[in-house]
Amino acid sequence: MLNWRSLPVRLAATLAAGLPPESRSLRLLHGEPYTLQQMLQASIADSLHAIRWLMERYMGSTEEPPKSIVQALLGSEAPEEESSVQSFDSPEEFEAALRAAERR
């Protein structure tokens, strides 16, 4: 394994410039943990799961809809219990909550 910190800056830049976009190093540098191929495969699997679920639902199944693989990979599946959205029934209720938040 090559220690990038021990290389001269010019050599490290030259080596990095030759990396393919699918390399782990460039993906991590750009904040993309998965390749395009992996995301497309997850999307295809999600679509197939949704089609199967819709067909089973049409046949009378009461099964829950399948969870998205893409959302699980990207970490965008947030449980509803942890939602930070708050609703109020009246303006007075909102003002009271606002004053309480300002005191914290």
N, C-alpha and C positions, 0 to 999 in steps of 0.2 A: 504494500500500500504506500502510496506517495504522500509525503508530508508537504502540503502546499505552503506552509509557513516557512519551510527551510529553502524554498526556491526563490531565485531572484524574481522581482515583480514582472519584468519583461517576459521571462520564460513561462511563468504562471499564466499570464495573459494570453500568450501564444497558444499554450496547451488548452486553455479554456475556450478560446475562439474556435478550436477545431472540434469541440464536443457536439454530438448530434442533439437536436432539441429533446429527444426522448431520454437522454441520459439522466440518471438520478441527480447528479450534481446540478445540472441546469434546471431541472424540475424543482428542486428544493430552493434554488436561488430565486426562481420566479414564483414560489409559493404554490406550485401545482404538485400535490402529492401523488397523483395518478396520471398515467398516460392517456392520450386521447382514445386509444384502442380499449383500454380498461373501462373508461367512462362509457364508450359506445356499447360495449358488451353488457355493462350494468344496465344501461338504458333499454337495450333489447330485452334483457331478462325481465325488467320491470314491465315492459309492454306485454310480454307473453303472460306474466303473472296476472296482469289486469284483465287480459282477454279471457284467461281461464276462469278468473273469479266472476266476470260478467256472465259467462256461459253457465257456470254453476248456479249463479243467482237466478238466471232465467229459468233454470230447472227446479228452483225452489229451495236452494241452499240458503241457510241463514249465517253462513260463515262471514267473519270480518274481512274487510278488504286487505289485500297483502301490503306489507310495509315496503317502502321503496328502498331498493339497494343503493341507488344514487344518493338519496338523502342520508342514508346511514353512512356512506363513504365520506360525504362532505360534512357530516356532523350537523346538518340543518334540521334535524328532527328534534324539536324541543317539546317536552311534555307540557300538557296544558296546565298542570298544577303549578308550574313555576312561572306562569305568565306574569309580567309586570304591569299588565293593563288593568286599570281600575276604573270603574264606572260609578256615577253618582246619580241619584234620583232627583236632586234639587240643587240649585245654585248655592244654597246655604251649606249643604253637605260638602260641596266642592270647596267653598271658602274655608270651612272648618278644617278639612284635610290639608289644604294649602298652608294654613297657619301652623298646624301641627308639624308639617314637614319643614317649615322655615325655622321652627324652634330646635330642630335636631342638629 
